[in-house]
Amino acid sequence: MRLLAVILALASVIPATPLLAQEAATISYEQVETGADAFVTGGERLVQPGGNDVEIGESQFWQVGPAPIPAGIAAYGPFRVIDGRHVALIDATDSRSPQQFAALLRDYPAISEIEMIECPGTEDDLANLRLGRMIRERGIATHVPTGGSVRSGGVELFLAGVQRYADPGSEFAVHSWIDDSGREAGDYAADAPENRRYLDYYRQMGMSMGEAQAFYAMTNAVPFESAHWFGAEEMGRWIRLDHVES
């Protein structure tokens, strides 16, 4: 599981990570049925409030308020449709997310950008990688606004954007994955399938092999129970970020 947790114990030192805002508007929800045997599920990768030790990268990136959660006009699992071209990601993904996203694109085929607001990671790493490939195949951009938080497995979804925007004051967090047996990336050989799937994914998202290996090593330098937090500037040293033309 790769879901990165915000540490409440640090609340007296730094402002809390973006939290879900109260929503007053009424929205519609898409019900998507998935068969239990449809596909093999993966482990979790999440960072949730109160769970992980923290390793801070840049020292200033967190000094902003949380990005607001849009009320939206429709909801598909962790996705909230903002308008015909924009959708927000506001929660962890799971085994149902690829089918929910497919339903979203069926109903809103002009979606061109994902606003990554509160993205703690995933409850199913394999489904999360499938979702990332869907995002890339549809030519969708990813955008982390000021106050947006993309953690753990959410980072793979950010990488999926054909254009990737990260505003000043956005934050990221990474750590090693852990599987259902309690083993982490370093417990497997470098060329084991469990590690190759991430390198292959990063290559599909446009990295060279050297870039993929370096980025993967960076994420796994922090054990699952901890997390490395950093901002847009540091992310820009690992991957090419796009910029909105003024």
Sequence and secondary structure as in RCSB ss.txt:
>XXXX:A:sequence
MRLLAVILALASVIPATPLLAQEAATISYEQVETGADAFVTGGERLVQPGGNDVEIGESQFWQVGPAPIPAGIAA
YGPFRVIDGRHVALIDATDSRSPQQFAALLRDYPAISEIEMIECPGTEDDLANLRLGRMIRERGIATHVPTGGSV
RSGGVELFLAGVQRYADPGSEFAVHSWIDDSGREAGDYAADAPENRRYLDYYRQMGMSMGEAQAFYAMTNAVPFE
SAHWFGAEEMGRWIRLDHVES
>XXXX:A:secstr
 EEE   GGGTTTS          S  EE      TTSS     EEE TT  EEEE SSSTT S        SEE
ETTEEE SSSEEEE S B TTHHHHHHHHHHH TT  EEEE EE EES HHHHHHHHHHHHHTT EEEE TT EE
ETTHHHHHHT SSEEE TT EEEE   B TTS BGGGS TTSHHHHHHHHHHHHTT  HHHHHHHHHHHHTS TT
EEEEEEHHHHHHHS       
